[in-house]
Amino acid sequence: MITPNFWHGKRVFVTGHTGFKGSWLSLWLQLLGSEVLGFSLQPPTQPNLFDLAQVNQGMQSVTGDIRNLEFLKQIMSDFQPEIVIHMAAQPLVRRSYAFPLETLSTNVIGTANVMEAIRYTDSVRAVVDITSDKCYENREWVWGYREDDRLGGYDPYSSSKACAELVVATYRNSFFNPSDYLNHGVAIATTRAGNVIGGGDWAEDRLVPDILKSILRREPAHIRNPYATRPWQHVLEPLNGYLMLAERLYNDGIAFADSWNFGPDQANVETVGWIADRLYSLWGEGLYWEKDSASTHVHENTYLKLDCSKAKAKLDWHPKLDLDATLSWIVEWTKAFQAGVDMRQFTESQINRFMVYGLSAASQGSTLNFARSNSNSSIAISDPVLLYE
């Protein structure tokens, strides 16, 4: 797990803080006592976690486009961050078919702009750039991809993430070379994670948000490919990895300036249809889904998972929640939203629970899980226990 005391008072620059993952990360950093500045476009959906959880409270929030280099350089230079976490992106495969140039300019040129801004900000010590598991050339292997496997991408989104990896490598080699670390003092890493799920995601064309939106409308969801297999993980799992990696980059420098996979264990690899069935069962009102019979679908990979041996061995990062716990937390979050609960407080409570469970799991050497035999099991909504003030 992360070291809470490390983050207290650290100046952290987060791009994409208004998005789903960015909102969760920004709240976590605030709980840890970091000084956070977020740079992003307006939230991409309505509703959205950023507004519902009032993420802008307790941080500086700047509306900006990472494709605007001069503005990005100015904001970063003025803030003088110690740590940069780059999450801003066009994150949707299907949207990348409709808007390929937007996807490529945001994910490739935008990443180059972030790296360029870092060149002109002497305060930066550690950089974590988030790409995607889809940056790998997918060969439909049954085993997980390792960090040194070939990059590629069938669709514009996947290709853009592979290109972003190359951009970061170019800047690391050319301007922040590990051999010259004593002079520049900047350690840069990229991270690859996919199929991240959690409460507060309303993105288009994503399985869990589509199902939950259909549940709230009391209509059946339409599933494109129920037999596709994916590695599913709660959003807090990779975020924990990003923060752990940032700590090591800051403290140990070039030893961790590399690429890293963060994905679930094999037990969390399930089909799309299984996820849909389980979500409906956990919701518990007799709802159901249907297979989408439409004939026009974009290319989708059938099988994709990551080998995370490197992160487990060198960072001591391990997933904390099994798939039932993950889906139960999502259903809890959505029911709390439906009931009009204070969503900042509720989201913070899930972060704190993850921290507590993570420490407990680490001491036990195991993943905390919930029995799958009880189809209507649910974790009781409880008052948040604020561990960090």
C-alpha positions as CSV (number, residue, x, y, z in Angstrom):
1,M,0.0,0.0,0.0
2,I,1.0,3.7,-0.2
3,T,2.7,5.5,2.6
4,P,0.2,8.1,3.8
5,N,2.8,10.4,5.5
6,F,4.8,10.6,2.2
7,W,1.9,12.4,0.5
8,H,1.1,14.9,3.2
9,G,2.1,18.3,1.8
10,K,3.3,17.0,-1.6
11,R,2.6,19.3,-4.5
12,V,0.9,17.1,-7.1
13,F,-0.1,18.1,-10.7
14,V,-2.9,15.9,-12.1
15,T,-4.1,16.1,-15.7
16,G,-7.6,14.8,-16.4
17,H,-8.8,15.3,-12.8
18,T,-12.4,15.9,-13.9
19,G,-12.7,12.4,-15.4
20,F,-13.8,9.2,-13.7
21,K,-10.3,8.0,-12.6
22,G,-9.0,11.5,-12.1
23,S,-11.8,12.4,-9.7
24,W,-11.2,9.3,-7.6
25,L,-7.5,10.1,-7.5
26,S,-8.0,13.7,-6.7
27,L,-10.2,12.8,-3.7
28,W,-7.7,10.3,-2.5
29,L,-4.8,12.8,-2.7
30,Q,-6.9,15.3,-0.8
31,L,-7.6,12.8,2.0
32,L,-3.8,12.2,2.2
33,G,-3.2,16.0,2.7
34,S,-1.5,16.7,-0.7
35,E,-1.6,20.0,-2.4
36,V,-3.3,19.2,-5.7
37,L,-3.7,21.2,-8.9
38,G,-5.8,19.6,-11.6
39,F,-5.7,20.6,-15.3
40,S,-8.4,19.3,-17.5
41,L,-11.4,20.0,-19.7
42,Q,-14.8,20.2,-18.2
43,P,-16.3,16.9,-16.9
44,P,-17.1,14.7,-19.9
45,T,-20.6,13.5,-18.9
46,Q,-23.7,14.6,-17.1
47,P,-24.0,13.5,-14.3
48,N,-20.3,13.1,-13.4
49,L,-18.3,12.1,-10.3
50,F,-16.3,15.4,-10.3
51,D,-19.4,17.5,-9.6
52,L,-21.4,15.0,-7.5
53,A,-18.5,14.5,-5.1
54,Q,-17.5,18.2,-5.2
55,V,-13.9,17.2,-6.0
56,N,-12.9,20.8,-6.7
57,Q,-13.2,21.4,-2.9
58,G,-9.8,21.1,-1.3
59,M,-7.8,21.5,-4.5
60,Q,-7.0,24.0,-7.3
61,S,-8.9,23.2,-10.5
62,V,-7.9,24.7,-13.8
63,T,-9.9,24.2,-17.0
64,G,-7.5,23.7,-19.9
65,D,-6.7,21.5,-22.9
66,I,-3.4,19.6,-22.8
67,R,-3.1,20.4,-26.5
68,N,-2.6,24.0,-25.6
69,L,1.1,23.8,-24.8
70,E,1.8,27.4,-23.7
71,F,-1.1,27.5,-21.2
72,L,-0.2,24.1,-19.8
73,K,3.5,25.2,-19.4
74,Q,2.4,28.4,-17.6
75,I,0.1,26.6,-15.1
76,M,2.6,23.9,-14.4
77,S,5.4,26.4,-13.9
78,D,3.4,28.6,-11.6
79,F,2.3,25.7,-9.4
80,Q,5.8,24.1,-9.2
81,P,4.7,20.5,-8.6
82,E,7.0,17.8,-7.2
83,I,4.9,15.0,-8.8
84,V,3.0,14.9,-12.1
85,I,0.4,12.3,-12.8
86,H,-0.8,12.5,-16.4
87,M,-4.3,11.0,-16.9
88,A,-6.0,13.3,-19.4
89,A,-7.0,11.4,-22.5
90,Q,-9.7,10.6,-25.0
91,P,-10.4,7.2,-23.3
92,L,-13.0,5.5,-25.5
93,V,-12.4,3.0,-28.3
94,R,-15.7,3.5,-30.0
95,R,-15.4,7.3,-29.9
96,S,-11.9,7.0,-31.5
97,Y,-13.5,5.6,-34.6
98,A,-15.8,8.6,-34.9
99,F,-13.1,11.1,-34.0
100,P,-9.7,9.6,-34.8
101,L,-7.9,12.9,-35.1
102,E,-9.2,14.2,-31.8
103,T,-8.1,10.9,-30.2
104,L,-4.6,11.0,-31.7
105,S,-4.0,14.7,-31.0
106,T,-5.2,14.4,-27.4
107,N,-3.5,11.2,-26.5
108,V,-0.2,11.6,-28.5
109,I,0.4,15.4,-28.9
110,G,-1.2,16.0,-25.6
111,T,1.2,13.6,-23.9
112,A,4.1,15.2,-25.7
113,N,3.0,18.6,-24.4
114,V,2.9,17.3,-20.8
115,M,6.4,16.0,-21.2
116,E,7.5,19.3,-22.8
117,A,6.0,21.3,-19.9
118,I,7.9,19.1,-17.4
119,R,11.1,20.1,-19.2
120,Y,10.5,23.7,-18.2
121,T,9.4,23.0,-14.6
122,D,12.5,22.4,-12.4
123,S,10.5,21.4,-9.4
124,V,9.3,18.1,-10.9
125,R,10.9,14.9,-9.4
126,A,8.5,12.1,-10.4
127,V,6.2,11.6,-13.4
128,V,3.6,8.8,-13.8
129,D,2.0,8.7,-17.2
130,I,-1.1,6.6,-17.5
131,T,-1.7,4.8,-20.9
132,S,-3.7,1.6,-21.3
133,D,-3.5,-2.2,-21.5
134,K,-4.7,-1.7,-25.1
135,C,-1.2,-0.3,-26.0
136,Y,-0.1,-3.9,-26.6
137,E,-0.3,-5.5,-30.0
138,N,-3.2,-7.9,-29.2
139,R,-2.5,-11.5,-30.4
140,E,-5.5,-13.0,-28.5
141,W,-3.1,-14.9,-26.2
142,V,-4.4,-16.7,-23.2
143,W,-1.6,-15.5,-21.1
144,G,-0.9,-12.0,-19.9
145,Y,1.1,-9.3,-21.7
146,R,4.4,-8.3,-20.1
147,E,5.9,-4.8,-20.1
148,D,8.4,-5.8,-22.8
149,D,5.9,-7.2,-25.2
150,R,5.4,-5.5,-28.6
151,L,3.3,-2.3,-28.6
152,G,0.5,-1.9,-31.2
153,G,-3.1,-1.0,-31.7
154,Y,-5.9,-2.0,-34.2
155,D,-8.1,1.0,-33.5
156,P,-7.2,4.7,-33.2
157,Y,-7.5,4.6,-29.4
158,S,-5.2,1.6,-28.9
159,S,-2.7,3.0,-31.4
160,S,-2.7,6.4,-29.7
161,K,-1.8,4.8,-26.4
162,A,1.0,2.8,-28.0
163,C,2.2,6.1,-29.5
164,A,2.0,7.8,-26.2
165,E,4.3,5.1,-24.7
166,L,6.8,5.9,-27.4
167,V,6.5,9.6,-26.8
168,V,7.3,9.2,-23.1
169,A,10.2,6.9,-23.9
170,T,11.5,9.5,-26.3
171,Y,11.5,12.2,-23.7
172,R,13.0,9.9,-21.0
173,N,15.8,8.9,-23.3
174,S,16.5,12.3,-24.8
175,F,15.9,14.7,-22.0
176,F,15.6,12.7,-18.7
177,N,18.1,9.9,-19.4
178,P,18.6,7.7,-16.4
179,S,22.4,7.9,-17.0
180,D,22.2,11.6,-16.3
181,Y,19.8,11.4,-13.4
182,L,22.1,13.3,-10.9
183,N,21.9,16.4,-13.2
184,H,18.1,16.5,-14.1
185,G,16.7,14.6,-11.1
186,V,13.5,13.5,-12.9
187,A,12.2,9.9,-12.9
188,I,9.5,9.0,-15.4
189,A,7.3,5.9,-15.7
190,T,4.3,4.7,-17.7
191,T,1.5,2.5,-16.4
192,R,-0.9,0.2,-18.2
193,A,-4.2,-0.8,-16.8
194,G,-7.6,-1.6,-18.3
195,N,-11.2,-2.4,-17.6
196,V,-11.2,-0.2,-14.6
197,I,-14.7,-0.1,-13.0
198,G,-16.2,1.7,-10.0
199,G,-18.9,4.0,-8.8
200,G,-19.4,7.3,-10.6
201,D,-18.6,6.3,-14.1
202,W,-21.1,7.5,-16.7
203,A,-18.9,7.2,-19.8
204,E,-20.6,6.1,-23.1
205,D,-20.1,2.6,-24.5
206,R,-18.7,1.1,-21.3
207,L,-20.2,-2.1,-20.0
208,V,-20.7,-1.3,-16.3
209,P,-22.0,2.3,-16.8
210,D,-24.3,1.1,-19.5
211,I,-25.8,-1.6,-17.2
212,L,-26.2,0.7,-14.3
213,K,-27.9,3.3,-16.5
214,S,-30.3,0.7,-17.7
215,I,-31.0,-0.4,-14.2
216,L,-31.8,3.1,-13.1
217,R,-34.1,3.4,-16.1
218,R,-35.5,0.0,-15.3
219,E,-34.8,-1.1,-18.9
220,P,-32.8,-4.1,-20.1
221,A,-29.2,-3.4,-21.1
222,H,-28.1,-4.4,-24.6
223,I,-24.8,-6.3,-24.5
224,R,-22.7,-6.4,-27.7
225,N,-20.3,-9.3,-27.0
226,P,-21.3,-11.2,-23.8
227,Y,-18.6,-13.8,-24.5
228,A,-15.6,-11.4,-24.5
229,T,-13.3,-11.9,-21.6
230,R,-11.8,-9.0,-19.6
231,P,-9.7,-8.5,-16.5
232,W,-11.9,-6.4,-14.2
233,Q,-10.6,-4.3,-11.3
234,H,-11.9,-1.6,-9.0
235,V,-10.7,1.8,-9.9
236,L,-8.8,2.1,-6.5
237,E,-6.6,-0.9,-7.4
238,P,-4.6,0.8,-10.3
239,L,-4.7,4.2,-8.5
240,N,-3.0,2.5,-5.6
241,G,-0.4,1.3,-8.0
242,Y,0.1,4.7,-9.5
243,L,0.6,6.3,-6.1
244,M,3.0,3.5,-4.9
245,L,5.0,3.9,-8.1
246,A,5.2,7.7,-7.7
247,E,6.5,7.3,-4.2
248,R,9.3,5.0,-5.4
249,L,10.1,7.3,-8.4
250,Y,10.4,10.2,-5.9
251,N,12.5,8.3,-3.3
252,D,14.5,5.9,-5.5
253,G,14.6,7.6,-8.9
254,I,15.7,5.8,-11.9
255,A,15.4,2.3,-10.5
256,F,11.6,2.5,-11.2
257,A,11.7,4.7,-14.3
258,D,10.1,2.1,-16.6
259,S,6.8,0.7,-17.7
260,W,4.4,-1.1,-15.3
261,N,1.3,-3.2,-15.6
262,F,-1.5,-3.0,-13.0
263,G,-4.2,-5.6,-13.4
264,P,-6.3,-8.1,-11.4
265,D,-5.5,-11.6,-10.5
266,Q,-6.9,-14.5,-12.7
267,A,-9.9,-14.9,-10.4
268,N,-11.1,-11.5,-11.6
269,V,-11.0,-12.4,-15.3
270,E,-14.6,-13.0,-16.3
271,T,-16.8,-12.7,-19.4
272,V,-18.9,-9.6,-20.1
273,G,-22.1,-11.7,-19.7
274,W,-21.0,-12.9,-16.3
275,I,-20.4,-9.3,-15.1
276,A,-23.9,-8.3,-16.4
277,D,-25.5,-11.3,-14.6
278,R,-23.7,-10.5,-11.3
279,L,-24.6,-6.8,-11.3
280,Y,-28.3,-7.6,-11.9
281,S,-28.2,-10.2,-9.2
282,L,-26.5,-7.8,-6.7
283,W,-29.1,-5.1,-7.5
284,G,-31.8,-7.6,-6.6
285,E,-34.9,-6.4,-8.4
286,G,-35.3,-9.1,-11.1
287,L,-33.9,-7.0,-13.9
288,Y,-32.2,-8.5,-16.9
289,W,-30.0,-7.8,-20.0
290,E,-30.4,-8.7,-23.7
291,K,-27.8,-9.4,-26.4
292,D,-27.5,-6.6,-28.9
293,S,-28.6,-7.9,-32.3
294,A,-27.4,-4.9,-34.2
295,S,-25.1,-5.9,-37.1
296,T,-22.8,-2.9,-37.1
297,H,-20.1,-3.1,-34.4
298,V,-16.5,-1.9,-34.4
299,H,-13.6,-4.3,-33.9
300,E,-13.3,-5.5,-30.3
301,N,-10.6,-7.8,-28.9
302,T,-12.0,-11.0,-27.5
303,Y,-9.3,-11.7,-24.9
304,L,-6.8,-9.3,-23.2
305,K,-5.1,-9.5,-19.8
306,L,-1.9,-8.3,-18.2
307,D,1.0,-10.1,-16.5
308,C,1.6,-8.0,-13.3
309,S,4.5,-10.0,-11.9
310,K,6.8,-7.1,-12.1
311,A,4.7,-4.8,-10.0
312,K,4.1,-7.5,-7.5
313,A,7.8,-8.4,-7.2
314,K,9.4,-4.9,-7.3
315,L,6.7,-2.6,-5.9
316,D,4.9,-5.1,-3.6
317,W,1.7,-4.1,-5.2
318,H,-1.2,-6.6,-5.0
319,P,-4.9,-6.4,-5.8
320,K,-7.0,-6.0,-2.6
321,L,-10.6,-6.7,-3.7
322,D,-12.0,-9.7,-5.4
323,L,-14.6,-9.3,-8.2
324,D,-17.6,-9.8,-5.9
325,A,-16.4,-7.1,-3.6
326,T,-15.7,-4.8,-6.5
327,L,-19.2,-5.2,-8.0
328,S,-20.8,-4.9,-4.5
329,W,-19.0,-1.6,-3.9
330,I,-20.2,-0.3,-7.3
331,V,-23.8,-1.3,-6.5
332,E,-23.5,0.4,-3.1
333,W,-22.2,3.5,-4.6
334,T,-25.0,3.7,-7.2
335,K,-27.7,3.0,-4.7
336,A,-26.3,5.8,-2.5
337,F,-26.4,8.1,-5.5
338,Q,-30.0,7.0,-6.2
339,A,-30.9,7.7,-2.5
340,G,-29.4,11.3,-2.6
341,V,-26.5,10.6,-0.2
342,D,-23.6,13.1,0.1
343,M,-21.4,11.5,-2.6
344,R,-18.2,13.2,-1.6
345,Q,-18.5,11.7,1.9
346,F,-19.6,8.3,0.5
347,T,-16.8,8.2,-2.0
348,E,-14.2,9.1,0.6
349,S,-15.6,6.4,2.8
350,Q,-14.9,3.8,0.1
351,I,-11.4,5.1,-0.3
352,N,-10.9,4.8,3.5
353,R,-12.3,1.3,3.5
354,F,-10.0,0.3,0.7
355,M,-7.1,1.6,2.8
356,V,-8.2,-0.3,5.8
357,Y,-8.9,-3.5,3.9
358,G,-5.6,-3.1,2.0
359,L,-3.6,-3.0,5.2
360,S,-5.5,-5.9,6.6
361,A,-5.0,-8.0,3.4
362,A,-1.3,-7.1,3.4
363,S,-1.0,-8.4,6.9
364,Q,-2.9,-11.6,6.0
365,G,-1.1,-12.0,2.7
366,S,-4.3,-12.5,0.8
367,T,-7.0,-10.7,-1.2
368,L,-10.2,-9.8,0.7
369,N,-13.2,-11.4,-0.8
370,F,-16.9,-11.9,-0.5
371,A,-18.5,-15.3,-1.0
372,R,-20.1,-15.6,-4.4
373,S,-22.6,-18.2,-3.2
374,N,-24.8,-15.4,-1.8
375,S,-26.3,-13.8,-4.9
376,N,-28.0,-11.0,-3.0
377,S,-25.0,-10.2,-0.7
378,S,-24.2,-6.5,-0.2
379,I,-21.8,-4.6,2.1
380,A,-23.8,-2.4,4.5
381,I,-23.5,1.3,3.9
382,S,-21.7,2.7,6.9
383,D,-20.5,6.1,8.1
384,P,-17.1,7.0,6.8
385,V,-14.1,6.6,9.0
386,L,-11.7,9.4,8.0
387,L,-8.2,8.2,8.4
388,Y,-6.4,11.2,7.1
389,E,-7.3,14.8,7.9
